[in-house]
Amino acid sequence: MDPTTLKKKQDKGKAPRSTLSVNGRVWLQRRHYYSATQGSSTPSDDLLDAVHNTISLATRQLCCQLNRASRSFAMTAQNLKKAAQLSLSHDTVRQAVEDDGKALLEMSRRGQLQPSWHASGCKRSDGQSLVYLSSDGFMAPTITDAEKQARRRKVMDKRKTRQGRKPRLRAVKRGSDQRYKEFKAVMFYDQDMEHRQVSVTSGNCQAAGKLMSRDAWRLGFAAADQRVGNIDGGPWIINQIEKQKLKMTAVGLDFFHLSENVHKTRRLIFGEKNPQGEQRAADLLHTVKHEGYEPMRQKLMELRQQTRGKAKRKEVDRLIEYVSDRRQMIRYPEFLAKGWQIGSGPMESQCRVVPDRVKGPGKRWDTDNAQAIMALEAMYQSQQCAAYWKLAMSGSN
C-alpha cells in the first residue's frame, strides 16, 4: 500500500466523539491509522500517554535535587513525599531523574548548555588569568547481560502465579559485559576553585579527548594567560592533550601520584614500618619537590646500587622507569616558583563526588543511565543548574 494511503478504522473523516454512559463513565472513540509501510498509529493514545507521563518542571527539579543526597530512588521518593507532599513511585522518580540526565547530556552535545564562566576572567592577584586542566578515570558498577536475564526470569516466574491482567513487559536492553566499567571525567578549574567545568563520559580515551577539546573551546581556554595541566601521569591523558592540540603552558605530574609510587617502592624494599625506609622516601620526595628530576634520579641510582635482592632491585628499576617516562612533567620547583598547584586534588575530589550516587552495595546500572545520573552531579559541580532548568522551561529538551 502506498505510504500516503491510510486506512482509518471507525468514523472516517469525523472527529473523535465522547459519550457519557449512565454509570458516569466517559467513553472515547479513537481513530486508528494503518499503513503497510509505516505501521500503525493512534494519535489520541500518544497524546494520553504524554499527558499521563508528564511531571511538572518544579517536581522534576526537586527530584533531581533530592536524588543527589539519596542512596536510592526509593529514598528520593520518600524525601519528596516529606518535603513537598508529592507521592510518586520510586520507578517514576527514577525515570524522571534519568530522563533529565539524558536531556542534559544532549543539550551539552548540541551546545545549548554553555559553561557559566570564561577562562579570561579567572584572574590571579598578579592580574594573569590561570586555568587548570585535569582528567582521570574511575570505576562504576554496571549490570551485566547475564544479571539482566536472571532478573527477567524471576519476573516471568512471578507473573505465572499472578491472576488477572498482566501489563506488557518492556524489552530488555542489553547489559554490560562486565560488572564494573570505567568512566572518565574531564575538569577545567581556576586557582581558587570558584570556577569549574566538569564533564563525564562512558566512552574511551578518544571520547574524553573530545570532551577536553569541546570544553576548552567553549571556555575560551586558549585565551587564558597561563594554561596548566595537572594529571596523574596516565599516558592516555597526555596523548589526548597532544592529539587535541590543546595549547598548554605546562603539564605537570600530580605530586600525590609520584609520592604513592615512591612509598610503594619503599614498602617493598624496607618493609611497612621501617624508620630508615621512611626517611629515604621523605628525602627523595623533598629532593624532587625542591630540586627537580635529575637530583632525584641520581639518588634513585644510588639506591639501586645499595639494594640487594633481585625482586627489590627490580622494584627500584620500576620506579626509575616510572619517573624517567614522566621526566618532562616533573617540574615542581618551576610550578612552586610560579605559584601553580602541583597536585590534582580537585580532580581526585570530583572522581569521588560525581559517581557517588551510582556506587554502593547492590547497585547495578545500565551504562547510559549511570552516565545520566553522573552528568547531573557534574552539572551541579559546574554551577550550570540554573542555566539547565531555564532551558528545560523553554522546552529546549
C-alpha positions as CSV (number, residue, x, y, z in Angstrom):
1,M,0.0,0.0,0.0
2,D,1.2,3.5,-0.8
3,P,2.6,5.3,2.3
4,T,0.2,8.2,1.8
5,T,-2.8,5.9,1.6
6,L,-4.0,5.2,5.1
7,K,-6.8,3.0,6.3
8,K,-8.9,4.5,9.0
9,K,-11.0,2.5,11.4
10,Q,-14.1,4.0,12.9
11,D,-15.9,7.0,11.6
12,K,-13.6,8.0,8.7
13,G,-13.4,11.8,8.4
14,K,-15.2,12.5,11.7
15,A,-13.7,13.9,14.9
16,P,-13.4,11.6,17.8
17,R,-16.6,11.6,20.0
18,S,-17.1,11.2,23.7
19,T,-20.3,9.9,25.2
20,L,-21.3,9.7,28.9
21,S,-22.8,6.5,30.0
22,V,-25.4,6.1,32.7
23,N,-22.9,5.0,35.3
24,G,-20.9,8.2,34.9
25,R,-18.0,6.8,32.9
26,V,-16.7,8.7,29.9
27,W,-16.3,6.6,26.7
28,L,-13.9,7.8,24.0
29,Q,-13.8,6.7,20.4
30,R,-10.3,6.6,18.9
31,R,-9.2,6.9,15.4
32,H,-6.6,4.3,14.4
33,Y,-4.3,4.8,11.3
34,Y,-2.6,2.0,9.5
35,S,-0.1,1.9,6.6
36,A,1.7,-1.2,5.3
37,T,5.0,0.6,5.2
38,Q,4.7,2.9,8.2
39,G,2.8,0.6,10.6
40,S,0.0,1.7,12.9
41,S,-0.6,4.9,14.8
42,T,-3.2,6.0,17.3
43,P,-2.6,9.8,17.9
44,S,-5.1,10.0,20.7
45,D,-3.2,7.3,22.6
46,D,0.1,9.1,22.1
47,L,-1.5,12.3,23.5
48,L,-2.9,10.5,26.5
49,D,0.4,8.8,27.2
50,A,2.2,12.1,27.0
51,V,-0.2,13.7,29.5
52,H,0.0,10.7,31.8
53,N,3.8,10.7,31.9
54,T,4.1,14.5,32.3
55,I,5.7,15.6,35.6
56,S,5.9,19.4,36.3
57,L,9.2,21.1,35.8
58,A,9.3,22.0,39.5
59,T,8.8,18.4,40.5
60,R,11.5,17.2,38.2
61,Q,13.9,19.8,39.6
62,L,13.1,18.7,43.1
63,C,13.5,15.0,42.2
64,C,17.0,15.7,40.8
65,Q,18.0,17.9,43.8
66,L,16.8,15.3,46.4
67,N,18.3,12.5,44.4
68,R,21.8,13.9,44.9
69,A,21.8,13.1,48.7
70,S,19.9,9.8,48.4
71,R,21.2,6.3,48.4
72,S,18.3,5.0,46.3
73,F,15.3,6.2,44.3
74,A,13.0,4.8,47.0
75,M,14.7,7.2,49.5
76,T,14.3,10.0,47.0
77,A,10.6,9.2,46.6
78,Q,10.2,9.2,50.4
79,N,12.0,12.5,50.8
80,L,9.9,14.0,48.0
81,K,6.8,13.0,50.0
82,K,8.1,14.6,53.2
83,A,9.5,17.7,51.5
84,A,6.7,18.6,49.1
85,Q,3.8,16.2,49.9
86,L,4.1,14.7,46.5
87,S,3.5,10.9,46.1
88,L,5.5,9.4,43.2
89,S,6.6,5.8,42.9
90,H,10.4,5.2,43.1
91,D,10.3,4.0,39.5
92,T,8.6,7.2,38.3
93,V,11.2,9.2,40.2
94,R,14.0,7.1,38.6
95,Q,12.6,7.7,35.1
96,A,12.3,11.4,35.7
97,V,15.8,11.8,37.0
98,E,17.4,9.6,34.4
99,D,15.5,11.4,31.6
100,D,16.7,14.8,32.8
101,G,20.3,13.5,32.9
102,K,20.0,12.3,29.3
103,A,18.4,15.6,28.3
104,L,21.3,17.4,29.9
105,L,23.8,15.3,28.0
106,E,22.0,16.0,24.7
107,M,21.9,19.8,25.5
108,S,25.6,19.7,26.2
109,R,26.3,17.8,23.0
110,R,24.3,20.2,20.9
111,G,26.0,23.2,22.5
112,Q,22.8,24.6,24.1
113,L,24.2,24.4,27.6
114,Q,27.2,26.6,27.8
115,P,29.7,27.0,30.7
116,S,28.9,29.6,33.3
117,W,32.4,31.3,33.1
118,H,35.2,32.2,30.7
119,A,38.9,31.4,31.0
120,S,39.9,35.0,30.5
121,G,38.1,36.0,33.7
122,C,40.0,33.7,36.0
123,K,42.4,36.3,37.2
124,R,45.0,35.9,39.9
125,S,46.3,38.6,42.2
126,D,49.1,39.4,39.7
127,G,46.5,40.1,37.0
128,Q,47.3,37.0,35.0
129,S,44.5,34.6,34.1
130,L,45.2,31.0,35.1
131,V,43.1,27.8,34.3
132,Y,44.0,24.2,35.1
133,L,43.1,21.1,33.1
134,S,42.9,17.7,34.6
135,S,41.3,14.3,33.7
136,D,41.1,10.9,35.3
137,G,39.1,7.7,35.2
138,F,37.1,5.9,37.8
139,M,35.1,2.7,38.0
140,A,31.3,2.4,38.5
141,P,29.1,-0.7,38.8
142,T,27.1,-1.8,35.8
143,I,24.6,-4.6,35.3
144,T,25.7,-7.4,33.1
145,D,23.6,-9.1,30.5
146,A,23.6,-12.3,32.5
147,E,22.2,-10.4,35.5
148,K,19.5,-8.9,33.4
149,Q,18.4,-12.2,32.0
150,A,18.3,-13.6,35.5
151,R,16.1,-10.7,36.7
152,R,13.8,-11.2,33.8
153,R,13.4,-14.9,34.6
154,K,12.4,-14.0,38.1
155,V,9.8,-11.6,36.9
156,M,8.4,-14.1,34.4
157,D,8.1,-16.7,37.2
158,K,6.2,-14.3,39.4
159,R,3.8,-13.4,36.5
160,K,2.9,-17.1,36.1
161,T,1.3,-17.1,39.5
162,R,-0.4,-13.7,39.2
163,Q,-4.1,-13.5,38.4
164,G,-5.8,-11.0,36.1
165,R,-4.5,-8.6,33.5
166,K,-0.7,-8.7,33.1
167,P,0.9,-5.5,31.7
168,R,3.2,-6.0,28.8
169,L,6.9,-6.1,29.8
170,R,9.4,-3.7,28.2
171,A,12.1,-5.2,26.0
172,V,15.3,-5.8,27.9
173,K,18.3,-3.6,27.0
174,R,21.5,-5.5,26.5
175,G,23.6,-5.4,29.6
176,S,27.3,-4.8,30.1
177,D,30.0,-7.4,29.5
178,Q,31.5,-6.8,33.0
179,R,30.3,-5.8,36.4
180,Y,32.4,-2.6,36.5
181,K,33.0,-0.1,33.7
182,E,35.5,2.7,33.6
183,F,34.1,6.2,33.2
184,K,36.2,9.3,32.5
185,A,36.0,12.8,33.8
186,V,37.4,16.0,32.4
187,M,37.8,19.1,34.5
188,F,38.8,22.8,34.0
189,Y,39.1,25.0,37.0
190,D,40.8,28.1,38.4
191,Q,43.2,28.6,41.2
192,D,40.6,29.0,44.0
193,M,38.1,26.5,42.6
194,E,35.5,29.2,42.3
195,H,35.0,28.3,38.7
196,R,35.0,24.7,37.4
197,Q,33.6,22.8,34.5
198,V,33.2,19.1,34.9
199,S,32.2,16.7,32.2
200,V,31.9,12.9,32.3
201,T,31.7,10.2,29.6
202,S,31.3,6.4,29.5
203,G,33.4,6.4,26.3
204,N,37.0,5.6,25.7
205,C,40.1,7.8,25.7
206,Q,39.1,9.4,22.4
207,A,35.7,10.4,23.9
208,A,37.4,12.0,26.8
209,G,39.8,13.8,24.5
210,K,36.8,15.2,22.6
211,L,35.4,16.5,25.8
212,M,38.7,18.2,26.5
213,S,38.6,19.9,23.1
214,R,34.9,20.8,23.3
215,D,35.0,22.3,26.8
216,A,38.3,24.1,26.1
217,W,36.8,25.8,23.1
218,R,33.6,26.8,25.0
219,L,35.6,28.1,27.9
220,G,38.0,30.1,25.7
221,F,40.8,28.1,27.3
222,A,43.3,29.4,24.8
223,A,42.6,33.0,25.9
224,A,44.0,32.3,29.4
225,D,47.4,33.7,30.1
226,Q,48.5,30.5,31.8
227,R,47.1,27.1,30.9
228,V,48.4,24.4,33.3
229,G,47.8,20.6,33.2
230,N,47.8,18.6,36.4
231,I,47.5,14.9,35.7
232,D,48.2,11.6,37.3
233,G,50.7,10.5,34.7
234,G,48.4,8.3,32.7
235,P,49.8,8.1,29.2
236,W,46.3,8.4,27.6
237,I,45.7,11.8,29.2
238,I,48.9,13.4,27.8
239,N,48.3,11.7,24.5
240,Q,44.8,13.2,24.2
241,I,46.1,16.6,25.2
242,E,48.6,16.4,22.4
243,K,46.1,14.9,19.9
244,Q,43.5,17.6,20.6
245,K,46.3,20.2,20.1
246,L,45.4,22.0,23.3
247,K,47.8,24.9,23.8
248,M,49.3,24.2,27.2
249,T,51.7,26.5,29.1
250,A,52.9,23.5,31.1
251,V,51.8,20.0,32.1
252,G,52.8,18.6,35.5
253,L,52.7,15.2,37.2
254,D,50.5,15.2,40.2
255,F,52.8,15.1,43.3
256,F,50.5,12.7,45.2
257,H,50.7,10.0,42.5
258,L,54.5,10.3,42.4
259,S,54.5,10.1,46.2
260,E,52.4,6.9,46.0
261,N,54.9,5.3,43.7
262,V,57.8,6.3,45.9
263,H,56.2,4.8,49.0
264,K,55.2,1.6,47.1
265,T,58.9,1.0,46.4
266,R,59.8,2.0,50.0
267,R,57.4,-0.6,51.4
268,L,58.7,-3.4,49.2
269,I,62.4,-2.7,49.9
270,F,62.4,-1.7,53.6
271,G,59.1,-3.0,54.9
272,E,55.9,-1.4,56.0
273,K,57.2,0.5,59.1
274,N,60.9,1.0,58.9
275,P,62.3,4.3,60.0
276,Q,65.2,4.1,57.5
277,G,62.8,3.5,54.7
278,E,60.5,6.3,55.7
279,Q,63.5,8.7,55.9
280,R,64.7,7.6,52.5
281,A,61.3,8.2,50.9
282,A,60.9,11.6,52.6
283,D,64.4,12.6,51.3
284,L,63.5,11.5,47.7
285,L,60.3,13.5,47.7
286,H,61.9,16.6,49.2
287,T,64.6,16.4,46.6
288,V,62.2,16.1,43.6
289,K,59.9,18.8,45.0
290,H,62.6,21.4,45.5
291,E,65.4,20.4,43.2
292,G,63.7,18.6,40.3
293,Y,64.0,15.4,38.3
294,E,67.8,15.0,37.8
295,P,68.8,15.1,41.5
296,M,66.0,12.6,42.4
297,R,67.1,10.3,39.6
298,Q,70.7,10.4,40.9
299,K,69.5,9.3,44.4
300,L,67.4,6.5,42.9
301,M,70.5,5.2,41.1
302,E,72.4,5.3,44.4
303,L,69.5,3.4,46.0
304,R,69.7,0.8,43.3
305,Q,73.4,0.2,43.9
306,Q,72.8,-0.3,47.6
307,T,69.8,-2.6,47.1
308,R,70.4,-6.4,47.3
309,G,68.0,-9.0,46.0
310,K,66.6,-9.5,42.5
311,A,63.0,-8.6,43.4
312,K,63.9,-5.5,45.4
313,R,66.2,-4.2,42.6
314,K,63.5,-4.9,40.1
315,E,61.2,-2.6,42.1
316,V,63.7,0.2,42.1
317,D,64.1,-0.2,38.3
318,R,60.3,0.1,38.1
319,L,60.4,3.4,40.0
320,I,63.3,4.7,37.9
321,E,61.4,3.8,34.7
322,Y,58.2,5.5,36.0
323,V,59.9,8.8,36.7
324,S,62.0,8.6,33.6
325,D,59.0,8.2,31.4
326,R,57.5,11.3,33.0
327,R,60.5,13.5,33.4
328,Q,59.1,16.2,31.2
329,M,56.2,16.6,33.7
330,I,58.3,16.6,36.9
331,R,58.7,20.3,37.2
332,Y,57.8,21.0,40.8
333,P,60.4,23.8,41.5
334,E,59.1,25.7,38.5
335,F,55.5,25.2,39.4
336,L,56.1,26.3,43.0
337,A,58.1,29.4,41.9
338,K,55.2,30.5,39.7
339,G,52.5,29.7,42.3
340,W,51.0,26.9,40.4
341,Q,49.4,23.9,42.1
342,I,51.4,20.6,42.0
343,G,48.6,18.3,42.9
344,S,45.4,17.2,41.1
345,G,43.4,17.1,44.3
346,P,40.4,18.9,42.7
347,M,40.2,16.2,40.1
348,E,40.5,13.4,42.6
349,S,37.7,15.0,44.6
350,Q,35.4,15.1,41.6
351,C,36.2,11.4,40.9
352,R,34.7,10.7,44.3
353,V,31.8,13.1,44.2
354,V,30.5,12.7,40.7
355,P,30.0,8.8,40.8
356,D,29.0,8.8,44.5
357,R,25.2,8.4,43.7
358,V,25.7,5.4,41.5
359,K,28.0,3.5,43.9
360,G,27.0,1.4,46.8
361,P,26.2,-2.2,47.9
362,G,23.9,-4.0,45.4
363,K,23.7,-1.2,42.9
364,R,23.9,-2.1,39.2
365,W,23.3,0.3,36.3
366,D,22.8,0.4,32.6
367,T,25.8,2.4,31.3
368,D,23.6,5.2,29.8
369,N,21.6,5.6,33.0
370,A,24.7,5.7,35.2
371,Q,26.2,8.4,32.9
372,A,23.0,10.4,33.0
373,I,23.0,10.4,36.9
374,M,26.7,11.4,37.0
375,A,26.1,14.1,34.3
376,L,23.5,15.7,36.7
377,E,26.0,15.8,39.5
378,A,28.6,17.3,37.1
379,M,26.1,19.9,36.2
380,Y,25.8,21.0,39.9
381,Q,29.5,20.9,40.3
382,S,29.9,23.1,37.2
383,Q,27.3,25.6,38.5
384,Q,25.1,25.1,35.5
385,C,22.0,24.2,37.4
386,A,20.1,27.5,36.8
387,A,21.0,27.5,33.1
388,Y,19.8,23.9,32.6
389,W,16.4,24.4,34.2
390,K,15.9,27.7,32.3
391,L,16.5,25.8,29.1
392,A,14.2,23.0,30.3
393,M,11.5,25.5,31.0
394,S,11.7,26.9,27.5
395,G,11.2,23.4,26.1
396,S,14.7,23.1,24.7
397,N,15.0,19.5,25.8
